[in-house]
Amino acid sequence: MPRRSTAVFSAVVLMLISLVNPVSAAADEYPVSLRQAVPITMADGTVLRADIQSPAGEPGPFPVLLAQTPYGRAVLNAEMSYFVKQGYIAVSVDVRGTGSSEGAWVPFGPQETVDGVELVHWAAALPGSTGELGLYGDSYKGINQLTTAAAVGPNSPVKALFPVVAGNDLYRDVFNMGGLPNAEFLPLWLLLTGTQSLTNPLTEALASGDPQRVLDAARVALQHVGGVAENVLPLLTASLTGGAEAFDGDYWQARNPANVLDDVVANGIPAYLVGGWDDLFQRGALMNYAGLQNAWAGRPTSAAMNPRQPVTGRYQLLMGPWSHYSQPGFDVAGLKLRWYDHWLKGVDNGVADTATPLHAYQVNSGQWFDTTTYPFTGTTPTTLYFGKGTTGTAPRSANDGPLTAAPPTGSGTDWITWTPVNSTCTRSTFQWLGGANLLSAPGCETSNTERETGPNSLVYTGNPVSQPTVLAGPINATIYAQSNTLDTQWVVTVTDVAPDGTSRPLSEGALIGSQRAIDPAKSWYGADGRLLMPYHPYTVASEKWVEPNKVTRYDVEVFPVFAKLAAGHRIRVVVTTADTPHLVPTLTQLPRLLLGIYQLKTGPSTPSSVTIPLAPESAFAAGPAG
């Protein structure tokens, strides 16, 4: 079985652009022919560039795999050649404004979707093509698989998708958490990808030795400079300073796969998703799965799945113990080949024949489980309450409080101050750099000790569980608190505490207090009405400053988990007011947070708590992955 990766990448640039997965060891069938920098003229006259790999000397016809990337099309040639050797034509294209393609890059911009539809029909008409096509790629390329598939309409050449680590709601999944900008990933990603867009065309032209190509590349690079200046830098600036893109407005809504999943299903295009519990899109992969299954069943794509609804093998998710840039120990390429072979070549290999299309790795147990719905069927939403007193399990924290199943009978107050920074030795730092330990030491991703230490950390620890217990699904933390400031900042981490005191982080969530408003229509609730996943609008209109010295309720969305708690282990909830370097307040939020002193309340009328779907080990039956 695959195990959680702790690989350390040697450079930030490689981490942000390398999206290569391990390939299958299947024997080669065809030699590979490569055509580079093939021009494709879009309807508006902009020329995009593609690399085309095909089985050498073979007339075909062969199905086509199409990838659209901002990271440089040549990076994909090695991994896509595997499929060419198995009888496919592989096309990798620099999206508009990147690589050697003309134009200005607008990250995830609507024009990319328009280009994607044109590229689909162009690629399907290539010599030697069957006219049928699968979309290919992970991360950015996985996201534009979904948006392109939604836009092509019914009866298009697109017959299959395989989005790996693709987002659902870009604002909530990765670029912000709880209304706070992701200062760890966003600046590096935008600036390094933008820089690549300037250097790639010149590097390629200089390597050719053709003076005319160098002149053409210089012209394209100047267009890319304009794109960075007009689109990339303003996005970064607005996100960090409190401009329009710091809120979930039209900019982000126009880019969300969540809003087009029903079109993917209406167009009849099947999709196999791959996600990871330590991935940037830890939340999004599960939301995409639920949305596609809901659309197929005729339900709202944003709703929680119903345990009794029908499911289909046309939409599957493999959710593994992985971070963003690789899936070590698992032959993802081989699974892709089976999926494409089935839908593009008509191979009856059984890959779509399943009554349990959600394949989830259970953290801590090392086992895979096949199930149907998200939230996970068989769980019981359980509320655990913060309490007063000490447990002796977290003596380095400010409070060392209990976490109990019984509602509190006495009231209490735990004090904590707002702090701009805390330790970088956390799972969070590892996760939001895509799985690299560049800003923390190895081992920090599996230990929460540093976050639980000092006066700016409130810790609540439950009793040891008497039998193995599974934490499965979205989590909501409810905090009642008063503050002396006009805003508050909350970070909540859920951990698994072993008998020897080791505290392993499982997931986290955050919230800026001024965005505490909830949209009940988009929030998820348990059968008994308990709030499981709060949906905060995060808009300009929903922003409401905190009233000083008034007890206020905050519901913090903690990203989903699927983890086994062994007998004798404990659930722990850690509350802090910073998550360095992942989250920083915007320049408009910062003045409202300075010198903040918070009083977190416990008691019958202010029951600060966490609600986690729990289940006995027997609720899930282990099965093979994929």
N, C-alpha and C positions, 0 to 999 in steps of 0.2 A: 504494500500500500504506500501511496505517496506520503511524504512527511513534510512538515512545515519548513520552508526554506529560511536559512539564516545567512545566505550568501551575501558577501560584501562587494558591491560593485566598485571598481577602481576609479571611476571618474563620473562627475555629475552629467557630463555631456552624453556619455555612453548610456547612463541610466535613463536619460530622458528621450533618447532616440532609438535605443535597441529594443526591438519588439520581436526578437527571434525566439521561437519555441523549439524544443528538441524535436527532431523529425524521426519518423519511423525508420526501422532498419530494413524495410522491404527492398527486394532486389530491384535494380533499375530495369525498365522495360524499353525506354526510348532514349536516344541521345538528345541533347538539348541544343536548339538553335536560338541565338539571342540577337534581337534587333534593338538598338539603343536610340533614345532621344527621337522617337518617331513623332512628327508633328500631328496634332489634331486641332482643327479649327472649329471653335465654338460658334454658335449662331450670331454672337455679337462681334465676331472677328478675332477674339482672343485666342492665341495659340497655346495649347497645353502640350506637354511632352510626356511620352510613355515609353517604357521598355516592354517589348513583346518577346516572350519565350514560347517556343512551340517545338513539338517533336520533330527532330531534324530528318528531312528527306521523306516525310510521311504526309500524304495529301489529306489525311483525315477522313471524315470530319471528326472534330473533337469539341467537347464543351469548353467554355471559356470561364476562367476565374478572373475577376476584376477587383483590384485594390486601389483605393484613392488615399494618398498619404501627403502630409505636409513635411515629413521628415527626410525626404530624399528617396526617390523611387528605387535607386540601385540597392538600397539596404534590403529590399524585399526579394531581390533576385535569387539569393541562395536558398531561402526557405521555400519560395514558390517553385523552384526548379524540381523539387521533390514531386510535385503534382504533375509537372510536365512529363517527367519520366514515367508517370502512371497513365498518361494519355489525356492531358489537358493542355489547352493554350492558356498561358498566364500573362496577364497585363497589369503592370503597375504604373500609375499615373501620378505625377506631381500635381497636387491640387492648385488651383488658380492662386498666383502670387507667391508660390513656393518652388524650390528646386529650380528647374529650367523652364517652368511654365510662366507665361506672361501674366500680367495683371497685378493686382494688389491683394494681399492676403487679409481676409476678414475671418477670424477664427469661428468655425462652425457656421459661417454666414449662409443665409438662404440661397445666395448665388451658387454655392457649392452643390446644393441639392439640384438646382436647375442643370448645372454642369453634369452632375451624376446621371441624370436621366439621359442626356445626350450621349454620355460615354457608354451607357448600357447599350444603346442602339448601335453605336459605332462599333463597339467590341463584338456584339453579336453578329455583325455583318462581315467580320474579318474573313479573309480567305482561309478555308479549312475548318471553319466553325460550323457546329451543328445548328447554330442560331439560339442555343440555350446557354444560360449563364448563371454562375453563382457569384455572389459578392463575398469578399475575402478581407480578413484583417482584424486587428485588435485595437483596443483603446480608441484613439481618434478614428481609425479606419473602421472599427466596429460600430461606432456611433453613426458614421455616414453610411454604413450598410443599412441601418434601420431607416434613416431619413430618406435615402435614395429609394429603398424598397417601398416606402409609403407613397412616394411621388410618381412611380412609374405607371400606376394604373393597373387594372386587371389585364390578364392575357399578355403580359410583357415577356421579354426574354428571360427575366430573372425568375429562377425556379428554386433557389435555395440561398439561405444566409447561414453564416457561422460567426456571429459576433463574439469575440473574446474580450473580456474585461471592458465592456461597454457601459456607458452611463445611461441613466433614465431621466433624471432631473439634474441638469448640470449645476445649477445654483446650489441645491441642497447636497448633492452627492459629493462634490469635490471643491468647487470654487468658494463656497462659504459653508460654515457650520453654525447653525443657530443664529444667523444674521451677522456673523463675524467673518471677515475675509480670511482665506487660507493663505497666509503670508509665507508659508514654507514652500508650497508647490507652485502657486500662481506666478510669482515673479520669475522664478527660474524657468518654468515652462514657456512662458510668453517670450522672455528675452532670448533664451537659447534657441527656441524654434524660429523666432524672428531673425536672429543672427544667421542661422543656417540658410534662411531664405536669401540672404545677401551673398553668402560665400559659395553656396552650391553651384549656381550657374557659372560663376567665374572659374571655379576649380575644374569643372567638367570641360569648359572651353579651353583652358590653358593646357590641359592634358592632351587635347586633340592636336595642338600645334598649328591650328588653322587660324590665321589672323582675323578672317571674317567672322568666324565663330566667336572669337574673343570680343570683337566689337558688338556683335549681337548680344552676347552675354552681358556686357557692360550696360547695354540699353535695358535688358530685362532686370538687372540688379538695381538700376535706378528706379524702375517701377516698384520693385520690392521695398526699396527705401521709403517710397511714398506710402506703401501699405503699412509698414511698421509705424511711420510717423502719424498716419491718419487713423489707424485702427487699433494697433497693438498697444502703443504707449498710452493713448487715451483710455483704453479699457483698463490697463493696469492702474493708471492714475485715479480714475473714477472709483475703482474697486477699493482702493486703499484710503482715499480721502473722503468718501461718503457721497460720491456722485451718483448718477442714475443707476449705473451698473452695480453699485453696492447693494441695491435692492432687487427683489425678484419682480422686475417689470417686463416690458415688452421685449427687451433685448434677450433675456434668458428664455422667456416663453417661446420665442421664435426658434429656439435651438434645442428644445427638449424632445428627445424621442418619446417621452411619456405622452405627448400630445398627438402622436401619429401612429401609435401601436395598432389602433383599430383599423387604420388604412393598410398596414402591413397584412393583417389578417384578411381584410376585405379583398385585397389583391391576390390572395391565395398563396402567399409565399411562406413556406415553413422556415423555422429558425431554430438552430441549436446554440444555446448560450453557454458561455463559460465565465465563472466568476471566482472570487477568492475572499476568504474571511479576513485577510489582511490587505485586501486590494483597496485602491482609491475608490472603486465603485462597489464597495462592500454592501451598501444599501441598494444601489441601482440595479445590480444583476437580479436580485430577488424581485424588485419592483417590475422590471421588464418581464420576468417570467409570469408574475401574477397578472400583469396587464395583457399579455398575449393570450394567456389561457382564458381570462375573463372575456376578451373580445371574441374568441372562438365560441365561448358559451353564451354569447349575447348579453354579457353583463358589462357594467361600467369599468373601463380600464383602470381607474384610480381606486377602485374598491378593494377591500380585503376579500380574498377568495372565500367562498362558502365551502365548508367541509364536504357538502353533499353534491357540489356541482360536478358535471362531467369534465374530464380532462382528455387531452389528446397528445399522442406522441409526435405530432407535427411541431410542437413547441416544448423544448426540453431545456433544462439547466443542469450543468455540472458545476457544483459549488465546492471548491476544494480548499486546502490549507495553504493558499498561495497569496503572495503579494502581487504587485502590478505587472512586473516585466517578464515573468517566466512561470511555468508550471512544471517544476522539476519532478522527476520520478513518474511522470504520466505521459503516455504517448498521445498528446493532443493532435499531432499531425495525422496519426493513424485514424483517430476518431473523425477528424475532418474528412479524410478520404472516404471513409464509409458513408458519411452523410452526403457528400457530393456525389459519390458513385450511385447512391440510392435515388437521389432526386434528379440528377443530370444524365445518368446512364441507364436508369431503370434496373439497377442491380438489386435483387431481392435478398438483402443481407440482414434484414430484421432490425436495423438500427432505429426505425420509427415504430416498431411494434412493442409498445410498452404501455402498461396501465398505470405506471408510476414514473412519470416523466421528470420528477425533481430528484436529482441525485446529489445528496449532500454529505460532505465529510464532517464527521463529528469531532470537534476539537477535544483533545485530551484522551479520546478512546482509540484513535487510529483506525476507525472503521467508517465505511461508507454505508449510507442508508438511502433506500429508495422510497419515496413518498409521493404525495399528489399535490398538496395545497400549501400556499403561504398566505397567512400565518400557518404554521405547522399543525396539522390535524393531530389530536390526541393530547394536546396540552391544556392546562388549566391556568388562566391568568391569576397570579397570586400576588397580593400586596404585602410587602414587608416594610415595617415602620421604623423610622429612626427613633432612637430613645436616648434617655439620659443614663448616666452611670458609666462604668468602665468594664471592659471585658478582659483586659490584660493581654490582648492579642496584638494591639497596635500602640505600644507605649511611646513611640516616637511621634505620634500625631498630636494634634491640639486637643483632642477630646477622647478618643478610643471608646466610642459609644456602641451600644448594642443595636442589632437589627432584628426585629421580632415579628412573628406572624400575628400576634395579638395587638389590637389597637392600643395606643398609649392611654393610660389612665391619669397620668400626671403631666403637667406642662413643664417645659424647660427651654433654655436658650443656649445655643452654641455660637460663640463669637468667631468671626473670621474677617480679615481685612482684604480689600482688593490689592492685588500685586501685579505689576506689569509683566513680570517674568517669573518662571520657576524652572526646575531642572529639565534639561533636554534628554535625560536618561529615561525614556519612556517608549512604550509601544507606539504611541502617537507619532513620535519623530521618525521612527522606522517606516510606519505605514505611509505617511504623507510625503516621503521622498521615494515612494514607489518600491520600497523594500531594501533600502540601503542604510547602512550605519555610518553615513558620512558626517552626521552631526551628533552622534552619540557612540558610546562604546558597544562592542558586541556583547550581547546578553541583556542589554537594556530593554529589548523588545519583548522579553519574556519575564521581566521583573517590574513590579510597580512600587518597589521599596522607596525610591527617591520621591515619588509623588505623594507618598503617605507620610512624609517626614516634615516636621516643623510646624510653626504656628499658622501657616496658611493652608492647612490640610485638615479637613474634618473626615473622620473615618467611622463607618458603622459596619459592624461585623456580626453575622448571624451565628447561630449555634451549629455545631457539626451535624451534617445530615446523617441519618441512620442507615440509609440505603442509597445506592447510586441514583442520582437525580439529573435530569436533562433540562438545561436552559435552552429554550427554542423559540426564537421569534423576536419581534420588535419589543423594545423596552421603553417605558415611560417613567421618568423620575419627577416626582412632584415635590417642590420646595416651597415652604412658606417662610418668608423672611421679611424683615424690615431693614432699611438702609438709611444712612444720612445723606445720600447722594441722589441725583436725578436719574441714575441708571445703575444697573448691576450686571455682573458678568459671572456666569456659572459654567463650570466644567464638571461633568459627572463621569466617573470611571467605574465599571463593574469588574470585579476580579474573583478569581478562584483561590482560596487560601488553603494551603496544605497543612497537615498537622505539624510540620516543622516550621511553620510561620511564613513559608514562601508564598508570595502573593503574585499570581500570574494574571495580567490584564487580559480581559476578554473583549471589551468594547468600551466606547465612550460616546458622549454627546455633549453639546454645549448650547448656550442660549444667552443672548444679550437681552437684558430685562425689558428694554423698551420695545422689543418685538415679541412680547409674551402673548399677544392676542392669538386665539385659536379659531380656525374655521372648522366647525363641527361636521360640515358636510364632507370634508376631505380627510378628517381624522378617522382613525380606526379604533373600534371599540370591541370588547369582548361580548359574549352572549349576555353577561350579567350587567353590561353597561360600563365596565371599567375601561378607562382610557388606555389603549395599548400603544398607539403611535399618534402623537399630536401633530397636526399640520398647522404650522404658523405661516401666515401669508407673506411675511417679510417684505411688505411693500411700504412705500412712503406713507400711504393712507393708514396702514395698520400700526405705524410707529406711535407709541404713547409713552412719554417719559414716566419714570417711577415717581410716585409721590413720597417724599422723604418722611421717614418715621412712621410709615403706615405699613402694616403687615400685608404683603402682596403674595399671590400665588404665581408660581412659575412652573410650567410643565416642560421638561427637557426631553427631547427625542434622543434616545441612546440607540445607536445603530444595532442591527439585529445580530443575534448569536445563535449557534447550534453547538452546544458544548456539554460534555458530561462532567458532573461533579461527583467524584468518587466518595464512597462512604467515609465519614470522618472529616471531609473537607467542608469549608464554609463559604457562603456568599458574602462578599464585601462590597460596599458602595463607598466611594471616595469622592468628596466634594472639594473642589479647589476653585480659584478665581482666575486661573491662567492656564494656558497650554502652550508653552514655548517649545519650538518656534512656530508651531502649526497655526495658531490663531493670534491675531492682534486686533484691537479695536480700530475702527476708522478714525481719521482725524476729527470728525464731528462727534463720534462717540466718546473719544478719550477725555475731553474736559468734564463730561458728566460722570466719569468713573473715578477721577482723581480723589485720593484721600478717603475712599469709600470704606466704611465700617459696617459690616452686615451682622445681623442677629438672626440666625436660622432657628426657627421655632419647631418644637415638638410638643404634642399634646392632643387632647380630644378635639379641640376646635381648629387646630393647625397641624394636621397629621402629615408632616413631611414623610415621604415614603418612596418606594420604587415598586413598580408593577412589572413582573416578569412572568411570561408563560413558562410553567414548569410541568414536568411529566416524569413518571417513573421510567426507568431504563427499558422496561418491557413494552412501552408504548411504541417503540420503533424497532423494526425488523431489519437487521443488517443485510446488505446485498452487494453485488458487484457494482463498481463505479461505471457510469456511462451506459 
